[in-house]
Amino acid sequence: MKCKAFIIGGSAGSLEVLLKVLPDVNVNIPFPIIVVVHRKHGVDSLLPVLLSTRTKLAVKEVDEKEKIVAGTVYIAPSDYHLLIEQDETFSLDYSEKINYSRPAIDATFQTAAEVYKTKLACLLLSGSNSDGVNGLKSVKAWGGMTLIQDPESAQVAYMPMQAKLNVKIDQVLPIEAIAEFINLLS
């Protein structure tokens, strides 16, 4: 698979996974890593700073209409849905919450699936609701790769387990295998 975008979605328990995975991702990956995690407005504004201390990749919070660039870790801002446009730019949306969340993982996975189709890989991490499940269904329908954190290794197994029960998952990854998997997509 020639990957054009790798998207990671997560909620409760996912930050710990990101802190373990990002340090081991190759700095010269030829695609962006887009991170959508549930976080409260204003509370986690230091997330990009925290993640940037763990990786040599550029890490930044997404800006409206920003062009998506390879080798960058993009963080969805709190309180906005992160959408991927056909021209491979970001769009921030303040519409209703989805699965009690804004940003919603479903919104990002679904819009990215329509843009990147077979060149998209999406990973769902630990979390306590089913956000991301419908998004993974869209990724699968457009021919992209669907991945979940092994529910056994998740701090909160509900989110990856719901995906496993409701979507044809291509790969179930233990935490230790995630960075290597990303690197092999290069």
N, C-alpha and C positions, 0 to 999 in steps of 0.2 A: 504494500500500500504506500502510495506517495502521499504523505500527510501534509495538508496545508494549514491545519489548525488543530490544536489539542486543547480541549476544554475540560476543566475540572469543576465539579459542583459538589458542595457539601454544606453541612450544618454542624450541629453539636458534635464535637469530637474530631472535626476535620482539620482544624488548625494544627494540631499535633502531627497529623499525617503530612501536611504541607511542609512543616518545619523539618521533618525527617527526609522528605523526598527531594525538595528543591536543591539542597547542597550537592546532590549526586547527578543532577541533570547536566549534560554537556553544554558548555557555554556557546557552542557554535551550531545549535540545532537550527534547522532551516525552516522553522515554523514558529508561530507564537504559542504561548501557553496562556490561556484565558481562565481566570479563576473567579468563580461566582460562589461566595459563601454568605450564608445568612448572618447578618450582623445588625445590631441596633444603630439607628441614626446617631451619628456623633460619637458613639462610644468607642468604636474601633477605627478611628481615623489614623491610627498609627500602624495599621496592618501592612501597608506597603513598605514602611520603614523597617518594621520587624522582619518581613520576608526578605528585604534587600540585604539584611545583615547575614543571611544564610546562603546566598547564592551570588555568583559572579554575573549572572544574567541581569539585564536591566529590568527593574521592577517599578511599575507605576500604576497609579489609579487612572482609570479611563477618563478621557475628556470627550465631550460631545463632538461628533463628526471627525474624530481622530482616525487617521489612516492606520490600519493594522499592519505591523511590521514584524518580520521573523526575528527570533532570538530575544523577544521581550516577554516578560511575564506581566500581563495586564490584570488588574484587580477591579472588579465591579464596585462602583461606589455604593455606599449604603443608601437605602431609600429610593433607588432608581432601578428599574428593569434595564438590563443591558441587552440591546438588540444588535444583531449583525446585519448590515445593509448589503445589497447586491454589489455595490462598488467596493466592498471590503473595508468599510469604515464602521465605526461604532455609532450607535444612537442611544441616547438615554431617554427613558420613558417613565413618566410618573403616574401611569394609570393604576387602576385598582390592584390590590395585592392578589397574588396567585398562591394558593396553598398557605395563606396567612403570611406570605413573604414578599418583600420587595427589597433587593432583587430576587426574582424567582429564577431558579435553575431552568425550569421548563421553558421560559421565554427565550433564554439564551440558546439552549440546545436546539429548540425548534427553528429559530431564525437562522442559526448557523447551519443547520441541516439543509435548508433550502439554498444556501449560498455555496457551501463546500461539498455537498453531496457525498460521493465516495471517498473524498479526500479529508474527511473529518473523523476524529476519534474523540469520544466523550467518556469521561470517567466520573462515576458517582461514588462519593465517599460517605463516611459516617454521618448520620443525621436522624432526627426524630419525627420527620413527616415524610410524605410520599412525593415531595417536590423532586423533579428530575425524571420520574417514571414516564410521564407522557412525553417529555422531551426525548428520552431515549427511544421511545416508540417511533418518533419522527425521524431520529437519526437512523434507525434501522430501516424505516420505510424509504429513505433517500439513499440507502446503500452505505452509510457510514459505519464506523466500528463502535460497538457498545461495550463498555468496560465497567466493572464495579470493584470496589474494595471488597476483599473477602469479608463477609459479615462476621466471621469468627474473630477477625482482628479489629473490628470496628468498636469504638467506644460506645456508640449507639447504633446497633445493627439494623434498626427498622428501615432506614432509607435504602441501603443496598439490598436488603432482603426483599423489600417490596419490588424493586427492579428485577431481582432474580426470579420472583414469582410471576411477574407480569410482562416481561420482555425477553426476547431471545438474546441472551448476553453472549458476546463473543469471547470474553475473557474475564475470569475472576482472579484478581491479583492480591496477594498478600502485600502488606506495606513494603516489605523488603524488596519486592520485585517491581515496584511501580517506576522508579527512576530508570532502571535498566530497560524496561519496556519502552518508556518514552525515548530513550537514547537509541534503541533499535529501530524506531520509526524514522530516524534521520536518513 
